[in-house]
């Protein structure tokens, strides 16, 4: 009986290698990496009370009764620009013109925006509306307090995190090293991109698609030249690949006369699972080669990417101490009917469409696992249970969202 996707994931994740070592890198080089240290703030953010908009720093009491028919005159004592604090206090009946981000002068407790004032002269304005104490003001420590733990180890570093680290004055940061992933495609018919095709040949697209998927997952790919369809060639390539943290092969895992991957893996390491109850990707293989996780992915391009998403990406993320690697799954209605019925769980390449306030899932018409163009624009994998269907437009099905950068 074929193993379910969940059973396969559980078995694979129960054999995880240790979390990767750490290293310290410059701030921008940390983008896409995973934080390996706790970040605690040594200062308040913001470090001073400041204006959240252009206007006038005032005492809110002075304008409690201000409105268009009862303007209140204020004397403008000067201008405060960002980066240029004023140490002169604001007294009753006074105001300082102030720019966004500039420190509030002593005594001021609010900022009245320019739109609620009328300029009478260079040193006098009318306030035309009331403001409350604290309005349009960012207090010191509003975002972060000195001593706060701001970030934890295991936090994926995205652009906003880079900004937070920079705000805290951090120029280098400790991150987990990227797992190195060796990629070996198998097949006599494979040639490299840039080479002219001979009779019966195809270009080695899988290695490069998988390398891109490894990069997107956070790993460091190493593309090896393809192995020939002989046991000796596959063994030699696998032994070359065994120096890396993870080994991926593509092709040679089915039941053909030249499918040697399982045999070599069994002889050089261990074969822990073969074949999963899914479409595409049924013949996926997992084991260990010289102590490293080994994935034998199918040779069809779509099958290779779907099985990478479900089985390899979680391991890469876990090795970098990221435990929340699961994709978002929503229940969405079908945009049009889906009538295919299979005896295996089907991961259907789909896009999302919006009609009114409702988002629908719309499966691509071409679902053959060799049709690479069916992956263009894919935003989700619709999950169709085995032996279920047909489904009509409006029926709801689980949908795994695939980010644009995946």
C-alpha positions as CSV (number, residue, x, y, z in Angstrom):
1,X,0.0,0.0,0.0
2,X,1.3,3.4,-1.0
3,X,2.4,5.8,1.8
4,X,0.4,9.0,2.2
5,X,2.0,12.4,1.8
6,X,1.7,13.0,5.5
7,X,3.2,9.7,6.4
8,X,6.1,10.4,4.0
9,X,6.7,13.9,5.5
10,X,6.6,12.4,9.0
11,X,9.2,9.8,8.1
12,X,11.5,12.2,6.4
13,X,11.3,14.8,9.2
14,X,11.9,12.1,11.8
15,X,15.4,11.6,10.3
16,X,16.5,15.3,10.3
17,X,20.2,16.1,10.5
18,X,21.4,18.6,13.1
19,X,20.6,22.3,12.7
20,X,23.2,24.1,10.6
21,X,26.1,25.9,12.2
22,X,26.0,29.7,12.4
23,X,28.0,32.5,11.0
24,X,28.1,36.3,11.2
25,X,27.4,38.3,8.0
26,X,27.0,41.9,7.0
27,X,23.4,43.2,7.3
28,X,22.4,43.1,3.6
29,X,23.9,39.7,3.2
30,X,21.5,38.4,5.8
31,X,18.5,38.9,3.5
32,X,16.8,35.6,2.9
33,X,18.8,33.9,5.7
34,X,17.5,32.9,9.2
35,X,18.4,34.7,12.4
36,X,20.5,32.6,14.7
37,X,20.6,34.9,17.8
38,X,18.2,36.8,20.0
39,X,18.1,40.5,19.3
40,X,17.5,42.7,22.3
41,X,17.3,46.5,22.1
42,X,19.8,48.7,23.9
43,X,17.7,51.8,23.3
44,X,14.2,53.1,23.0
45,X,12.7,53.3,19.4
46,X,12.0,56.1,18.7
47,X,14.7,57.5,20.9
48,X,12.8,60.8,21.4
49,X,9.2,62.0,21.3
50,X,8.6,63.4,17.8
51,X,6.0,64.7,15.4
52,X,4.2,62.2,13.1
53,X,3.3,64.9,10.6
54,X,4.1,68.4,9.4
55,X,2.3,71.0,11.5
56,X,2.8,73.1,14.6
57,X,3.9,71.9,18.1
58,X,1.6,73.4,20.7
59,X,0.0,73.0,24.1
60,X,-3.3,71.2,23.4
61,X,-5.0,73.2,26.2
62,X,-4.6,76.3,24.1
63,X,-6.8,75.1,21.2
64,X,-9.5,73.2,23.1
65,X,-12.2,75.5,21.9
66,X,-10.8,76.2,18.4
67,X,-12.9,75.9,15.3
68,X,-13.4,77.7,12.0
69,X,-15.8,80.2,13.6
70,X,-13.6,80.6,16.6
71,X,-9.9,80.7,15.4
72,X,-7.3,80.9,18.1
73,X,-4.2,82.9,17.4
74,X,-0.8,81.4,18.3
75,X,2.7,83.0,18.0
76,X,5.2,81.0,16.0
77,X,8.5,81.0,17.8
78,X,10.5,79.2,15.1
79,X,10.9,76.1,12.9
80,X,12.1,72.6,14.0
81,X,13.4,70.3,11.3
82,X,14.1,66.6,11.6
83,X,17.6,66.2,13.1
84,X,17.6,69.7,14.6
85,X,16.0,69.7,18.1
86,X,15.0,72.9,19.8
87,X,15.6,73.2,23.5
88,X,13.4,76.3,23.9
89,X,10.1,75.5,25.7
90,X,6.7,76.2,24.2
91,X,4.6,78.4,26.5
92,X,0.9,79.1,26.4
93,X,-0.1,81.0,23.3
94,X,3.0,79.8,21.4
95,X,3.8,77.3,18.6
96,X,6.8,75.9,16.8
97,X,6.5,75.0,13.1
98,X,7.6,71.3,13.1
99,X,8.4,68.8,10.4
100,X,7.6,65.0,10.4
101,X,10.1,63.2,12.6
102,X,11.4,66.2,14.3
103,X,11.7,66.2,18.1
104,X,9.0,67.9,20.1
105,X,10.2,71.0,21.9
106,X,9.9,71.0,25.8
107,X,6.3,71.7,27.0
108,X,4.6,70.8,23.7
109,X,2.1,67.9,24.0
110,X,0.5,67.8,20.6
111,X,0.9,68.8,17.0
112,X,-1.8,70.5,15.0
113,X,-1.5,69.6,11.3
114,X,-1.0,72.4,8.8
115,X,-4.4,71.8,7.2
116,X,-6.1,72.8,10.5
117,X,-4.4,76.1,10.6
118,X,-4.3,79.4,8.8
119,X,-1.1,81.4,8.4
120,X,-1.5,85.1,9.3
121,X,2.2,86.1,9.0
122,X,5.6,84.5,9.4
123,X,5.2,84.5,13.2
124,X,1.5,84.1,13.7
125,X,-1.2,81.4,12.8
126,X,-4.8,80.7,13.6
127,X,-5.7,77.2,15.0
128,X,-9.0,76.2,13.4
129,X,-9.7,72.9,15.2
130,X,-9.0,71.3,18.6
131,X,-6.4,68.6,19.1
132,X,-6.0,66.3,22.1
133,X,-2.9,65.8,24.2
134,X,-0.6,63.3,22.3
135,X,-2.3,63.8,18.9
136,X,0.0,63.5,16.0
137,X,2.9,62.7,18.3
138,X,5.1,59.6,18.5
139,X,6.2,59.1,22.1
140,X,9.7,57.9,22.9
141,X,9.7,54.1,23.0
142,X,6.4,53.8,21.2
143,X,7.8,51.0,18.9
144,X,10.5,49.4,21.1
145,X,11.6,49.8,24.7
146,X,15.1,49.5,25.9
147,X,15.7,45.9,27.0
148,X,12.9,44.5,24.8
149,X,13.6,41.2,23.0
150,X,12.7,42.3,19.5
151,X,13.7,39.2,17.4
152,X,14.2,35.6,18.2
153,X,16.5,32.9,16.6
154,X,14.7,31.1,13.8
155,X,13.2,34.4,12.4
156,X,13.4,34.4,8.6
157,X,15.1,37.7,7.6
158,X,12.9,39.6,5.1
159,X,13.2,43.3,4.1
160,X,11.3,44.6,7.1
161,X,13.6,42.6,9.4
162,X,16.6,44.2,7.7
163,X,15.1,47.6,8.5
164,X,14.5,46.7,12.1
165,X,18.1,45.5,12.5
166,X,19.4,48.7,10.9
167,X,17.1,50.8,13.2
168,X,18.7,49.0,16.2
169,X,22.2,49.9,15.0
170,X,23.1,46.4,14.0
171,X,25.6,46.2,11.2
172,X,26.4,42.4,11.3
173,X,24.1,39.6,12.4
174,X,24.5,35.9,13.2
175,X,22.6,33.6,10.9
176,X,22.4,29.9,10.2
177,X,24.5,28.7,7.4
178,X,22.7,27.6,4.2
179,X,22.5,23.8,3.7
180,X,24.5,22.9,0.6
181,X,22.4,20.8,-1.8
182,X,24.0,18.7,-4.5
183,X,21.8,18.2,-7.6
184,X,22.3,15.3,-10.0
185,X,20.0,14.6,-13.0
186,X,20.2,11.2,-14.6
187,X,19.8,10.3,-18.3
188,X,21.8,9.6,-21.4
189,X,19.6,12.1,-23.2
190,X,20.5,15.1,-21.1
191,X,22.7,18.0,-22.3
192,X,23.4,21.3,-20.7
193,X,21.7,24.6,-21.7
194,X,23.6,26.4,-24.4
195,X,24.5,23.2,-26.3
196,X,22.8,22.2,-29.6
197,X,20.4,19.3,-29.4
198,X,21.3,16.1,-31.1
199,X,18.9,13.3,-32.1
200,X,16.8,12.2,-29.1
201,X,18.4,14.7,-26.7
202,X,16.8,17.1,-24.3
203,X,18.3,19.9,-22.2
204,X,18.9,19.4,-18.5
205,X,16.2,21.7,-17.2
206,X,15.4,19.9,-14.0
207,X,18.8,20.6,-12.4
208,X,18.4,24.3,-12.9
209,X,14.7,24.4,-11.8
210,X,15.6,22.5,-8.7
211,X,18.6,24.7,-8.1
212,X,16.3,27.8,-8.2
213,X,13.9,26.1,-5.8
214,X,16.8,25.4,-3.4
215,X,17.8,29.0,-3.5
216,X,14.2,30.1,-2.9
217,X,14.0,27.7,0.1
218,X,17.2,29.2,1.5
219,X,19.7,26.5,0.5
220,X,23.0,26.7,-1.5
221,X,22.7,24.6,-4.7
222,X,25.6,22.8,-6.4
223,X,24.6,21.5,-9.8
224,X,26.7,18.5,-11.0
225,X,26.9,17.4,-14.5
226,X,24.2,14.7,-15.4
227,X,24.9,11.0,-14.7
228,X,24.6,8.5,-17.5
229,X,22.1,5.7,-17.4
230,X,24.5,3.2,-16.0
231,X,24.9,2.0,-12.5
232,X,28.6,2.9,-12.4
233,X,28.0,6.5,-13.6
234,X,25.1,7.1,-11.1
235,X,27.2,5.6,-8.3
236,X,30.2,7.9,-9.1
237,X,28.0,11.0,-9.2
238,X,26.2,10.1,-6.0
239,X,29.5,9.6,-4.2
240,X,30.7,13.0,-5.6
241,X,27.4,14.6,-4.3
242,X,27.7,12.9,-0.9
243,X,30.1,15.7,0.4
244,X,27.1,18.1,0.6
245,X,24.5,18.5,3.3
246,X,21.6,17.2,1.1
247,X,21.6,15.2,-2.1
248,X,18.9,15.6,-4.8
249,X,18.7,13.4,-7.8
250,X,16.2,13.7,-10.6
251,X,15.0,10.8,-12.8
252,X,15.8,7.1,-12.6
253,X,13.5,6.3,-9.7
254,X,10.7,4.5,-11.5
255,X,10.7,0.9,-12.7
256,X,12.5,1.2,-16.1
257,X,15.4,-0.9,-17.2
258,X,17.8,2.0,-16.6
259,X,16.4,3.3,-13.3
260,X,19.4,2.6,-11.0
261,X,18.9,5.2,-8.3
262,X,17.2,3.0,-5.8
263,X,19.8,0.2,-6.2
264,X,22.8,2.5,-5.8
265,X,21.2,4.2,-2.8
266,X,20.5,0.9,-1.1
267,X,24.1,-0.3,-1.7
268,X,25.8,3.0,-0.7
269,X,23.4,4.1,2.0
270,X,19.8,3.4,3.0
271,X,16.5,3.4,1.1
272,X,13.9,4.6,3.7
273,X,10.8,5.1,1.4
274,X,9.8,4.7,-2.2
275,X,6.5,5.8,-3.8
276,X,3.9,8.0,-2.3
277,X,0.2,8.1,-3.0
278,X,0.2,11.4,-4.9
279,X,0.0,12.8,-8.4
280,X,2.3,14.0,-9.8
281,X,5.3,12.5,-8.1
282,X,4.4,8.9,-7.1
283,X,7.9,7.4,-7.5
284,X,9.6,9.9,-5.1
285,X,12.4,8.2,-3.1
286,X,14.0,9.1,0.2
287,X,17.0,7.7,2.1
288,X,20.4,8.5,3.4
289,X,23.7,8.5,1.5
290,X,26.8,8.6,3.7
291,X,24.8,10.1,6.5
292,X,23.1,12.8,4.5
293,X,19.5,13.1,3.5
294,X,19.0,11.8,-0.1
295,X,15.9,12.6,-2.3
296,X,15.3,10.8,-5.5
297,X,12.8,13.0,-7.3
298,X,10.9,12.0,-10.5
299,X,12.3,13.0,-13.9
300,X,9.2,14.8,-15.2
301,X,9.8,18.5,-14.5
302,X,6.5,19.2,-12.7
303,X,6.7,16.1,-10.6
304,X,10.2,17.1,-9.5
305,X,9.1,20.6,-8.4
306,X,5.9,19.3,-6.6
307,X,7.8,16.7,-4.7
308,X,10.5,19.3,-3.9
309,X,7.8,21.5,-2.4
310,X,6.3,18.8,-0.3
311,X,9.4,16.9,0.9
312,X,12.7,18.7,0.3
313,X,11.8,22.3,1.2
314,X,10.6,21.4,4.7
315,X,14.0,19.7,5.4
316,X,16.0,22.7,4.2
317,X,13.9,25.0,6.4
318,X,14.2,22.8,9.4
319,X,17.9,22.6,9.0
320,X,18.0,26.4,9.3
321,X,15.8,26.2,12.5
322,X,12.6,27.3,10.8
323,X,9.8,25.2,12.1
324,X,6.9,27.1,10.5
325,X,7.5,26.1,6.9
326,X,4.0,24.9,6.1
327,X,2.3,26.8,3.3
328,X,-1.1,28.5,3.9
329,X,-4.0,26.2,2.9
330,X,-7.4,27.8,2.2
331,X,-10.7,26.3,1.3
332,X,-11.8,28.0,-1.9
333,X,-14.6,27.5,-4.4
334,X,-13.9,26.3,-7.9
335,X,-14.2,28.8,-10.7
336,X,-15.2,26.1,-13.1
337,X,-15.8,22.4,-12.9
338,X,-13.0,19.8,-12.4
339,X,-14.0,16.4,-13.5
340,X,-10.8,14.3,-13.2
341,X,-10.9,11.4,-10.8
342,X,-7.7,9.6,-9.7
343,X,-6.8,6.9,-7.3
344,X,-4.0,9.1,-5.9
345,X,-4.2,12.5,-4.2
346,X,-3.8,15.1,-7.0
347,X,-1.9,18.4,-6.6
348,X,-3.5,20.5,-9.3
349,X,-1.6,23.5,-10.7
350,X,-4.0,26.4,-10.4
351,X,-4.3,30.2,-10.4
352,X,-6.5,32.4,-8.3
353,X,-9.2,34.7,-9.7
354,X,-11.4,37.2,-8.0
355,X,-15.0,37.8,-8.9
356,X,-16.7,40.4,-6.8
357,X,-15.7,39.8,-3.2
358,X,-15.0,36.1,-3.7
359,X,-11.6,34.5,-4.6
360,X,-11.9,31.3,-6.7
361,X,-9.4,28.6,-7.6
362,X,-9.1,28.0,-11.3
363,X,-7.2,24.8,-12.4
364,X,-5.0,25.0,-15.5
365,X,-6.3,22.8,-18.3
366,X,-2.9,21.1,-18.9
367,X,-1.9,18.9,-16.0
368,X,0.5,16.5,-17.6
369,X,3.6,16.3,-15.5
370,X,5.9,16.9,-18.5
371,X,4.3,20.2,-19.5
372,X,6.6,22.8,-17.9
373,X,4.6,25.8,-19.2
374,X,1.7,24.6,-16.9
375,X,3.8,26.0,-14.0
376,X,3.9,29.5,-15.4
377,X,1.7,31.8,-13.3
378,X,0.8,29.0,-10.8
379,X,-0.4,30.6,-7.6
380,X,-1.7,27.5,-5.8
381,X,-1.9,23.7,-5.8
382,X,-5.5,22.6,-5.5
383,X,-5.6,19.4,-3.4
384,X,-8.0,16.8,-4.7
385,X,-8.4,13.7,-2.5
386,X,-8.0,10.3,-4.1
387,X,-11.1,8.7,-5.6
388,X,-13.1,11.9,-5.2
389,X,-15.0,14.0,-7.7
390,X,-16.2,15.2,-10.1
391,X,-16.5,18.7,-8.7
392,X,-18.7,21.5,-10.0
393,X,-18.1,25.2,-10.1
394,X,-18.6,26.6,-6.6
395,X,-17.6,23.4,-4.8
396,X,-14.9,24.1,-2.2
397,X,-11.6,22.4,-2.2
398,X,-8.4,22.8,-0.1
399,X,-5.8,25.0,-1.9
400,X,-2.1,25.3,-1.0
401,X,-0.9,28.8,-1.8
402,X,2.4,29.1,-3.6
403,X,4.2,32.5,-3.1
404,X,5.3,34.3,-6.2
405,X,9.0,33.9,-5.2
406,X,8.7,30.1,-4.7
